[in-house]
Amino acid sequence: METVSGDVTAGVRKTVPVALTQQFARVTPAYIEACRRRATASSTGDPGWDPPADDCLDLNWDARPLPALFRRAGLESASVIAIDRALDGDPGGDIAFLDHDGVYDGMTEPPALLTPGAVAEIAAVLDAIDADRVLAAIPPTAEEIATVFRFRVEDIVAPMTGVGLVPCVAGALDRLRAFYAEAARRDLAMVVWID
């Protein structure tokens, strides 16, 4: 969770939490090219970004602990690299035209692209992950979780109340693996960003 300062009363500044959520969109390379053409033709650079809802995934913040958990669980480097790529995309990708407020809010890095080949590689590695080993790496207390993941304790305690971090992270890993597996099966690219 990011925080931003904003005026709430005359001369008083308050820190207000702003939720950042992990977003994914499965798209064809042809769709990316169509967005590029629309952005070039638009006076505002609007790419007309509107992938089908069934090909979009919002994991909220639930997936953000995964890289730290993969490392903490001692998974091999290929798994750690795969989760980093799954959440952050690959550098380059020539999709600067998606750096537009019609796509994301601009508070973080612009969207990144994973080619269909990269998606297939990541899907294969994620499919082979031992989820129980990853989940066993979750610390037992909110304070320890906050330290490991560099979250504020108050940002961890509320989501854990009544649900717990294990089901949240387990669900995120399951949804992420299924989403990537379907993209690989359909030979789709992936656009990833935080909004």
N, C-alpha and C positions, 0 to 999 in steps of 0.2 A: 504494500500500500504506500503510495506516494503522499506527501503532504504539500500543500501550497498555502501561501499566506494571502489573505484577502481582507479588504476593509469590511468590517461589520457594523461599526458605528464611527462617528466622526473621530478620526485620528487614532483609532484603536485597531490593531492588527491581531488576527486570530489565526492559528494554524487549523486548517480544515482538512480532514482526510479525504483523499480522492482515490477511489478504487480503480486500479489498473487491471484489465482483464486480458488473458491470452486468447488471441483469435487465430483461426485457421480458415482457409478457403481452398477447396480442391477445384482446380480449373484446368482447362485444356490450354496448351500453348496457343491455339488459335484464339481463345478468349483473351489471353494476355495481349496478343497482337491487335485485336479489335479495340481493346481499351487504349492501347498506345495510339492507334489511329484517331480515336475519339478525342483523346487528350490533345493531340497535335492540332486537330481541327477546331477545338473549342477555344474561345477567346479567354476563358478562365482556366484552361488546362484540365477541365473536368473529364476524367476518363470514363465516366458513366459506369462506375464500379457497382455491380449488382449481381453477384453470383447467386445461383439458386440456393434457397435456404437449406435444402437437404445436403448441400455441399459446403456448408459453413458450420464451424464448431467454435463455441465460446466455452473455454474451460475456467472462466473466472480467474481466480488466483491459484486454484487448486494444483496446477501443474508446476508452479514455480519452485516448490521444494524438491522436485525430482532430480535435477542435476546434483544438488548437495547430497541427496539420499543415495544416488548411484555411487558417488565418490565415497561417502561414509560406509556404504555396504561393501566397498572394496571390489566393485565390478571392474572387469577388464577395460582397458582404454577405449576399445572399439565401442563399447556400450556407453561410456561417458561421452565420447564424441558424438554418437548418434543422438543422445538426448539433447545435447547442446544444439546440434543442427536442427533437430525436430522443433525446438522451441524458438530458435533464433534465425533459422534459415542459413543460407550460404552467402558469403560476401559476393558482391558483384550482382549479377542477374539482370542488369540493365532494365530495372523497373522504376527508375526515378520518377516517372510520370505518375506512379501511385502515391507519391509524397504530396497528397492533396487532401484538403479537409473533407472531401466527399468520401474518402476512404478511411481515414483515421484522424484522431484528434490532435496529432502533432506534439504530444507531451513526451514521447519517447522516440526511438529510432524509427525511420520509415519502414514500411513493409519490406520483407525480404522474400526472395524466391528460391524454391527448391525445384529443380528440373524433375521430370518423370523418373529418370535414372537415379537421381539422389533420393527421391521418395521411395523407390523400390529398395534401395540399400538400407535406408533407415527403417522401413517397415520390417525387413527381414531381421535386423538386429533387435528391434523392439519386441518382435514376436518371440525371440529366444530368451528374453529377460526373465529371470526368476523373481516374480513379483513378491513372493513371500520374503525373500532375502532383502529386497528393497524396503518393504514395509517394516521388517524387523529392525531396520536402521533408524526408525523414528524414535527420538528420545521420549522418555515417559512423561515428562512434565512440561507445562507451558513455558516455564522459565528456560529450561534446557532447549526446547524447540526454538524459542526466540533467539537464544544465543547462537545455535547452529545455523539457523536460516537468516539471521540478522533482521528479524522482525521485531517490532515493539511487542512487549508482552500483551498489552491491551488489544493488539490486532490478532493475537493468537487465541486468547482465552475465549472471546465471544464465539468464533467459529467452532471451537472445540466443545462448547457447552451443549450437552445433549447428543452430539453427533460424534465428535472426536476427529482427530486429524487422520487417523488410519483409514476410515471409510472415505473421507474426502480425497486423499491421495490415491487410494486404491481405485476409486471410481474414475479419477482423472487419468490414471495410467491405463485402465481398461478402455476408456473412451478414446484416448490418444492412439493406442495400438490399433483399435478397430478402425478408426478414421484413416490412419496411414495405410492399413492393410487394404481397405477399399480403394483408396487412391492408387495404390500400386497395382491392384487387380485391374483397374480401369485405365492404367497408364496415364495418370493425371499429374500435373505439376501441383505444387502447394505454395500458397502465399501465406506467410506468418507475420504477425505483428502484435503489439501490445496496444490496447486502446483504453 
